[in-house]
Amino acid sequence: GSQSAAIYTLLTWLATIARSHGVDAATAGLMVGAISALGIIGALGVGPLVQRGHLRESFLTATAFYTLGLLLVGVSAPLAIVGTVLCGLAQGACFSMVLTVISRQADPADVPATSALVQSVGYVVACIAPVVAGALFDVSGTWWPAVLLVAALMALSGVMGFLLMRRPPA
């Protein structure tokens, strides 16, 4: 849910946040597009690491980069561009790894129920997060509360994922 909350919030508000840093409209739009394009690279790039049995470490690393990227988006125009690259690569990697975890249940019969639970709750959280981010901006007049909330969700996701992910069944 936190990974989806982060990407939905970025896709909704990244251009507006970038514009608040003085980024021109065309560049802000390219930043939003880059998130999706870089996500493909991140999703494909994490595969070899996961196949070598480094799922937990890879997920923790990806969520750390995602969290850092989110924080950079809130700082300034140049750092927001760097943050966009980090978020794009990390969100693709995280999404791929979450789907891998869902598919690696000890009992294959548990996969559909796990998938339904994770994705339904996740997408509810993801749909609410951009609205909450916008409300936080309206109340505070700055994007920092929204950025910090989503960054905290990603950091929590990394720690919880690392603790909860188990090795694939032998």
N, C-alpha and C positions, 0 to 999 in steps of 0.2 A: 504494500500500500504506500509506503513512504517513497519508493522509487517512482511509482506512478504519480504520486502527489508532486514530486519534484519536477518531473518532466511536464506534466500538465500545467503546473504553475509557470514554468519557464516558457512554454509555448504560448501561454496566455499573456504574460507580463514582461518577457525579456525585452521586446522592442520598446515598450514604454519605459522600462528601467534604463535601457541604453540611451533613449532620447533624453531622459532626465540628467544623464551625464554629458549631454551635448553631442551625442552621436547623431549624424544625419539620418533621415528616414530610410534611405536606400541601404545604408550599412546596417542599420538596426534590423531591417527585413532580412538581409543576408545572414545576420547572426542567428535569427530564428531558423532559417533554412539549414544553416550549418549544423545546428543541433541534431537534426534528423539525419543528414548525410554522414556526419561523424559517428552517429550511433550505429550505422551499418558496419563501419570499420571496427568499432569497439566490440560489437557482437561477434564478428568473424575472428577478430584478433585474440579473443579470450579462449577460443576453442582448444588450441593446443595446450594451454596451461591447465585447463579443466581435464583434458584427456590424460595428462600426466599426474593427476591426483592432487592438484593444487587448488581445488575449488574454494575451500575456506579462506586461504590466504589471498587468492585472487579477488574474492568478494570483498574482503576487508580492505584490500588495497584500492579496488575500484570505488568503494563507498568513501574512502578517505579522499581520493582525487575528486569525486563528485562533491563532497562537502567543501573542500578547498575551492573548487570552481564556483560553487554557489556563493561563497563568501567574496570571492574576487569580483563577481558580477555586481555586487553591491558597492564596490569601492570607487571606481573611476572608469572612464572610457577605455583607456588602454588595458587596464586589468580586467574589465568586463569582457573584452575580446579574448584574452587568455582564458578567463573563466569559462567562456562559451565553448572553447575547444576542449577543455578538461571535462566539462559537463556532457558535451556531446559524446566523446569517447567513452566516458564512464557510464552514461545512461544506457548505451547499447550493450556494454559488457554486463552491467548489473541485470538488465532485463533477461539476457541470455542465460545468466547463471541462475536467476530465480526460476526460470522455466526448467532448467536442469534439475534443480533441487526438487521441484514438484514431481518430476518424472522418476526420481530415484527413491521412491518409497520402499521400505523393507518388503512390503507385500504389494505386488503390482495391482492388486484389486483396490488398493487405497488411493491410487493415482487420480481417478475421476473425482472422488469426494474431496481430496486435498486441493485439486485444481479448482473445483467449484468454490470451495471456501476461500482460498487465497485470492482468486481473481474477483469474486463478488465483493468481498470486504475491501480488497485493494482498490477496485474501481469506485466504490462509494467514497473512500478516503480521497482518491484522486479527483473526483468531481467536486468535492467540498473544498479542497485546498486552494484552488485559484480564487474562489469567492472569499475565503478567509483572508487570503493575501491582500486582495483588493480592499476588504474592510479594514485590515490593519493599516494600510496606506491611508485610507480615508480618515481614520482616527488620529494617526500620528503625523501625517504629512510627509513621511519619509518611507523609503522602501526597506530600511533596515529591519524593522520588526518582522516583516514577511520573509526577508532573506534569512534572518536568523532562525525563524521557525522551520523553514524548509531545510536549512543546513542541519539543524538539530535533529529533525526527522531522519535525514540521511545518516548522520553519525550514529544514531540509535539503531538504525537498520543494519549498519555495518557490524556493530558490536553484537546485536542479537543474532544476526545471520552467522557470524563467526562461532558463537556459542551453540547455536542450534543445528548447524549443518553437520551432518555425520558423513562418514566415509560411505561410499557406495557398498551395498551388500556384496559379500564375496561369492 
